[in-house]
Each structure stands twice: as C-alpha cells, then as structure tokens.
C-alpha cells in the first residue's frame, strides 16, 4: 500500500466522522490480536486465536457480541471466550442492564452443548465504569480464581481483613442477578464459585481515540506489518463493522485481501513461540507502564503484548530489574 493510498484511506475515515463505536473497536482489537498471532486474554491456554464470530447468537450463545475461538495448532483443541460489550454499566441491584448481562452469562455457563466450564470463559468488556465497581468486582473474581474450592472461596470472603464490605456487596449483587436468572433459585455454593471462576470483567479505554488499549493494539500491529498502523487499524475496524451487521465470522483466511496484504502471513508466528528476550520484555514494559496484578484487564493486556503468561512475565521482569540494579 502506497503512502498516498494510506493517506486517502485515513482521510476517508476522518472526514466520515470516524463512525467507530465502542463495541466495534473492542471486536476489532480481538481481530488484530488474531492477525498478529497475539494471545487471547482470559482463556485457559495461550493458543492462537482461530476465529472471531460477531453477533454470535446464531451459534447458540447468549453472551453474543463476539465469540473468540482459540485453537491448539497441534491437537485441534479449542478454548472460547464469550464477550458481552457494554460501554458503561453499574454492578448494582437496580441497574437495568445487569439482569440481561449476568443472566446471559449464567445460561451460557450452564449450556454444556456450547460451553466447556474448564476451558471456556465469559467476559464483560466495559469502557469507563466507576472505580468502586472495577476494583471491587475484579477483586472478588480474582479471589474466586485463586481459591482451591468453594469452601476456600467463602472462607476468604468472610474474612474482614481480606475482603471489604464493599466487595461482599458486589458479590451479593452478582448472586442476586444469578438467582433471578436461575428462576429465582440461588445456585449452591460450588456451582456459583465455578461460575465466578469463568467470569471476567475487562476494562478497555477504547471510547477514546487515543486510549492506551488502542495504542497497545496498534503497537502489536506494527510489529507484524510494514504498513501505517493507523491505516491498518482503521481497515480492521471498518471490516468488523461491515461483518457485524451480518453476524460474520472472521479468520486469518477470511479477512479481506487488503487486510491480509498488510500482514506478512508467512512470517507471522504465534507470539508464544517467540523466545523471550530482555530487549523484547523491556520494550513491552515501556509500553505497558504500570499494572495491577489483581485486575483482569491489566493482566490480559500484559499477556497479549508480551506473549507470556502473567506469572512468567512478572518473573522475567524481576530478573531484568535484578540484572540492571
């Protein structure tokens, strides 16, 4: 693509008022991860993304804004991440969106035909929500994933020094909406704990054209394309908007040829196969800046950009800091 063509395309987007919705940008971020062989957040295994199904209700999912399918290239095993995308929402008893969001997630979790509870995950992706919600809900979900079983989880929840009353209130809100989705019957402790382990809250600042998430995604695109990253990003968003209207499915093979041409397919290898190096980790560290290990969104961004499991990333950074001290 020539610089003139890139300029014309960029101008077309700007004069058209952008037209980028929060939902389509989030969906496009996962398509960009797929094309760059990046790591999908929140899933059990760091397999490459094989497809992004948009508006996936026709596949039987109620959490249907996108179904991200990751696949083991060697065995063909799959792991899915179901996305519900809301620009803004409140984790309260009276929020009008919560019954639909939690209800859909609960029904998908219990749909054994379409959902594997040990391999698949469900995520609510939001834009700007209150700090009270983002910090406390993520903390409760992190405790659930860190617990050995439901008894361990509820034991930790009951400890005032480990969990605040605000966090317990957020848990009660989720319990309320799950019970309502379960025909008014509260699930037993073990079933509810297993649901919490599969559920994630991710914050994307993609309501901003200059947000950090967009910058990180564009940095990943730039590492696998010689084209202008803003132009490539705009092309991906435009394709997502077009395909979303017809519940399209995007794969590395099915994206339009102009997008394919922007990525060197023969040279693109899974990020997880790239041997870590101090230079690569330092560059990623500079891009990421600070992170909160208890926040799903921060952990996911670190894993996507570094191509490493979060725990491995932390260990590697500690080694680098030690060598530099």
N, C-alpha and C positions, 0 to 999 in steps of 0.2 A: 504494500500500500504506500503510495507516494505521500509526501508531506502535504501536497496540495489537496489530495483526496481526504486525508485525515483532517485538514483544516475545514474543508467543506462539510464533512460529517459533523464535526464539533459545532460548527456554526448552525447547522440544521437543528441540532438539539437545543442550542441556546436560544435561537430565535423562536423555536416552538414552545418555549416556556418550560422546557425540561420534561414535564409530564411524568416524572418519576414518582410513583407512590412508595410509601414505606414498605408495603408488602412486596412489591416487585423488586425493590432493591435488596431486600433480605433474600428472596428467592434467587436473585442474580448472584448474590455472594456465594451461595452454595454451588451454582453452576460454574463460577470462576474457580472455586476450590476443586471441582471435578476436573475441569480442563487443565488445571495446574498440578493435578495429582496430589492435592493437599489432603490433609486429614480432617475427617468429619468430626465435629465436636459431639460429645455426649454418648457416643456409641461404645460398645464394649471392646471392640477390636479396631486397630488403626488400618483397616482395609481401605483401599481407594474407593472413591465414590463412583458407582457404575451408572446411576441414573438419577435424575431429579424429576419426579412426577408432580405436575402442577394441578392444583384443584383436584385432589385425588379421591374424591368421594365415590367416583365410579369404580374404584378398586376396593370399596368396602370400608374405607376409613372415615371416621367422623372428625378426627383431627386432620383436616384435609387441605390446608393451604399449600402444603408440599409434603411429599414422602421422599425422603432421601434414602436411596438404597446403596449400601456399600457391599463390596463383594471381594472375597478372597480369590485372587487370580489363580491360585494353585488348586484349590479344592472346590471352588464354586459356591462355598457357603456364603450366606448373606446376613447382614445386620441392618436394621432400618431405624431411621429417626423420623418420627412424625412431627410436623410443625404446625402449630397454630400461631398466627402472627397478628398481634394487636399493637397498634401504635401506642395506646395508653389503656391502662386498666388498674383497678384497685382491688387488693386482696381483702375485701370486706364482705360481711354477710349480705349487704344490700346492693352491692354493685350489680348492675343489670347484665353485664357480660359474663360474670363468673359462673353462673349456673350452666350456661352453654359450654364454656371453655373446659371447666372441670368435669362436667357431665360427659362431654365427648371423649375426653382423655380416659375417664373411668371405663366407659363402654369399650373403647379400643383396647385398653389394657386387658379386659376380660374376653376379648374376641380371639379365641385360640386359633381360629382359622387364619387370621391375618397378623397376629401379634405373638411373638415369642418373648415371654417375660424375662428370660435370662439373657437374651441377645439384643432385643429391640428397646428403643427408648422413645419418650414423648417429650417435646419441649414447647413451652410457651415463649415465643420471642417477642419482646416488647421494645418500645422506644423509651422515652422519658417517663419513669414512674417514680413514686416517692421513695426517698432513701429508706424510710421505715419498711416499706414493702420489699425493696430489692435486698437489703441487708438481712432482714429477719426471715423472709421466706427462704432465701438461698441457704441461710444457716441451718434451718430446720431440715431442708432436703439433704444438705451435706452430712448432718448427723445421722440421718436415715441410711445413707450410703456407707457411712463408716461403722455402723452398728453390725454386730455379728448375727443378731437375730432380733425379733420384735421385742423380746423381753429386755434385751440390752438397750434397744432404742428408747423404750418407755421409761426405763430406769434413768437414762441420761436426761430425758425430757423433764422428769420430775425433780431433778436436782437444780435448785435455785441458783447455785453458783455457776453451773454450766450453761443453763438456758434461762433467758429472761422471761418475764411475764408476757411481754410483747410477742416474743417468739411462740410462746404457748398459745396465745390468742390467734396468731396466724395459722397455727396448726389446727385449732378448733374451727376456723373458717373453712379450711380445706375439708376437714371432716364433715362439716355441715353440708357442703355442696356435694360431696361424695355420697352421703347418706340420702340426700334428695334425689340424686341420680340413680340410686340403688332402691328406688321405690319406697323411700322413707326408712329403710333399714340400714343401720350403721354396720359396715363390714367388721369382721373380727380383727383383732389387733395385728395378727400375722398378715392377713390379706392387705390391710391398709398400709402396713410397713413396706410390703413388697411393691405396692403401687408407688409410694413415695420414692423408693429407690430408682424407679424407672422414670420419674418425672423431673424435669429440669426447667429452670427459669433463666433465660439468657437475655441480657440487655445489649441491644445494638443501637448505636447512635446514628443510624442511617437516615434519620429525619433531617440530618444536617449534610449538606453537600460536601462539607469539609470535615466530616466526622472522622474520628480515629479508626473506626471499623472499616470505613471505605478506604482510608489511607493504607491500612494493613492489607486489605484485599488487593488494592492496586499494586502494592509492593510485591505481592506474590505473583500477580500477573506479569509484572515487569521482569521477574526472574525467569520467566518461561516464554517471553515474547520480545521481539525486537521492535515492535510497533509502539506507537504512542499509547501509554497505558490508559489515559483518559478516554481516548477514542475506542479502544478495545472494550473498556468497561461500559461505555455508552451503548456499544453494539450488543453486548450481552444483555443489558437491561432492556433494550428495545426488543430483542428476540424473546425474552421472558414475557414481556407484556403481550406480545402477539400470541405466543403459545398458551399463555394462561387462559385466554378467552375461550380456548377450545380444549381445555384440560390436557394440554400437550405433555409429552414426556421427552425430556432432553437427555441425550447421552453424548459421549465424545464423538460418536459417529453420526448422530442425527442433527447436531447443530448445523447451522447454515455454513456453506463453504467459505464465505468471507471470514467468519469467526475461526473456522478450522485453520485457515491460512495464516492467521495471526499467531498460532501456536505451533511450535516445531514438534509435531507428534512423535517423530522417531527419536527425538532427543529427550522427550519428557518421560522421566522415570518416577515411580512412586517416591514421594518425599521420604517415606520411612526407610527407603533403601539407600538414601544418601548418608554416607558415613559422617557423623558429627565432627565438626572441626571447631577449634577456638575462634577462628575468623567468622564462620557462619553463626555461631552462637552469640558472638559479640555484636554482630550486625543486627540479629534478631532482638537482642537485649536492648539495643539503642532504639529500635522501632517500637518495642513494647513499652519501655519505660517501667513504671511500677505496676504491680499486680497484687491482687488479694487472693490467696490460695483457697479461701473459703467461698469464693464467688465463682459459680459455674461459668459465667461469661468470660471472666478473666482467664480461667484455666483453659477454656476452649480456644480462646484467641492465641494463647501461648502455644498450645498443642498444634493448632493449624499453621501458625507461622514457623515454628521451629521444626515441625515434623517429628516431634518426640512426645512420649508420654510425659505428663506434667511432672511426675516424680523424678523421671530421668533428667528432665530439663533442669529442675532445681539442683540435682546432684552435680550436673555438668557445670552450671553457673557457679556453684560453690567452689568447684575445682579451679575454674578460671580466676575467680576472685582470690583464691589462695595463692595461685601462681603469680598474680600481679601484685600481691601485697608484700 
